[in-house]
Amino acid sequence: MKRYPVDKTMFEKNYHSAQMYHFRANQFLEEGQSMSVVFNVACVAVENYLIALCDLYGVDPGTHNYRCLVDTVEEIKEVHLSAVKANEIRALDAAYEICSLEKYQRKECSDREVALQVLSLCKYLDGVFDRKRCLAVHNDLLDQVI
C-alpha cells in the first residue's frame, strides 16, 4: 500500500466532521427525531471516521463507499478493526446499493435497532484512533500557526 504525506488539515477536518455527525446523531436520538434521520446522520459519521483514519496514516482509499474505505483501513498495519465490525460497516453499502448508479435508492430506516447499531459503529470507530498520533498531528498544526 502506497503512503502519502499526512494531510494534517484534512485529517483534522474529517475527524472533526465525524465527531460532530456522531454527536448530532446522538442528539437527534435523544430529541426523538425519526430513526431515519438518526441512521443517515450516523452513517455519514461512519464514513467520515473511516476517511479520517485514512488521512491520519496517509493512505488514499480511492473511493468513499464503505467497502473501499474499510478495505483500505484494514491494510493500515497500525490500525486494528474487528472483523465483525468491518463486516457490519461493509453491509451499509449492500443495504443501500450505494455502489450502483442504476439501482441506488435512498431507503428509509425506521428500525431503532438498526440506527443504534450504526451509532455503536460510530463509538467503536472513534475508539480505534491512536490518541497520541491524533494529538501529535493537532500540535503540528498549532505549531504551524504560531
N, C-alpha and C positions, 0 to 999 in steps of 0.2 A: 504494500500500500504506500503510495506516494504521500509524503507530508509536505506541507507548505508552511511558511512562517505564520505564526498565530496572528490572526487579525484581532487584536485585543478589543478594538472598538466594536466590531461585530459581535464578538463573544459577549461583551457587556450588554449590548443592545438585545441580543436574542435571549440571554439568560434573564435579564430584567423582564422582557416581554413574557417569557414562560412563567416567571413567578407572579406577574400581575394577572395573566389569564387564569392561572391556578387560583389565585386569591379571589378573583371575580367569580369564578365558577362556584367556589365555596360560598361566597357571599350570596349569589343567586339562589343556591340551595337553601341557605338559611332564611332568605326572604320569601321562599315559597314560589319562586319562578317555575315555569314549566320545566320538566325534566329534559325536554328537547334543547332548551336554552343552556341548561347546566351541562348536558352532554356535549353540545357543539363547542362551547367555550373551553371545556376541559380538553377536548380533542385538539384544539388549537394550542393549548398549553403543552400537551404531549409532543406535538410537532416541534414547538419552539425549544423544549428541553433537549430533544434529540439534535436539533440544529446547533444549539449552544455547545453540546458535547463535542460535536464535530469541529466547531470553531475553536474550542479550547485546546484541541490536540492537532489543529492544522490539517484536517482532512476534508476532502470535498465529497459529499455523498452523491453528487451528480444530479440527483433529482430529490424532490421532497415528499415523495409518498412514504408511507410508514415502513413498507418493506425495505426500500433502499436505505432509509435512514437507520433502521435497526441493523441491517446487514453491515453498514459502514461502521456503526458504533461497536458492533461485535468484533470487528477487525482491529480495534484500538486495544493494544495489549494492556494498557494501563486501566482500562475500564472493564468491569465485570457486570454483565447483565444476566440475570437469571433466565434460563431457557423458557420457563413458564411465562415470565413477564414479557420477554421478547415475542413470544408467540401471541400473547394477548394483544400486543401493540400491532403486530402484523395483521391480525384479524380485523383491525379497523379498516384496512384497505378493502378487504373482501366484503365486509358488511355494507360498504358504501360504493363499491365498484369505482373507487377513486381513480384507478389507472385506466379506465375506459371512457373515452370521449363519447362513444356511441351509446353506452348503457348508463352513463352516470346519472344518478338521481340523488337529490338530497332527501334522505329519508328522515322521517320524524321519529324521535326516540322518546317514548313516554314511559319507558320502564325505569323506575327508580334504581333498581339493582344494577342495570347496565350503566347508568350515569354515575353511580357510586363506584363501580368498577374502574371507570376511566379516571375518576378523581383519585382512586387509590394508585393508579399508574402514575399520576402526577406526583403524588407524595413519594412514591418509590423512586422515580427518576430524579427528583430533587435531591434525594439521599445518595445518589450514585456519584455526584460530583465530588472531586477531591477539593476540599475547602481550602487547603493550603495553596494549591495551584490557582484556584479562583482568586484568593487574596493577593497572590503574587502578581497576577495579571492586573487586578484592580490598582495595586500600589504602583505598578509600572506606568499605568495611565495617569495616575495622580502626579508622579514624578515628571511626566512629560508636560503637564500643565504648569508646574512650578518653575 
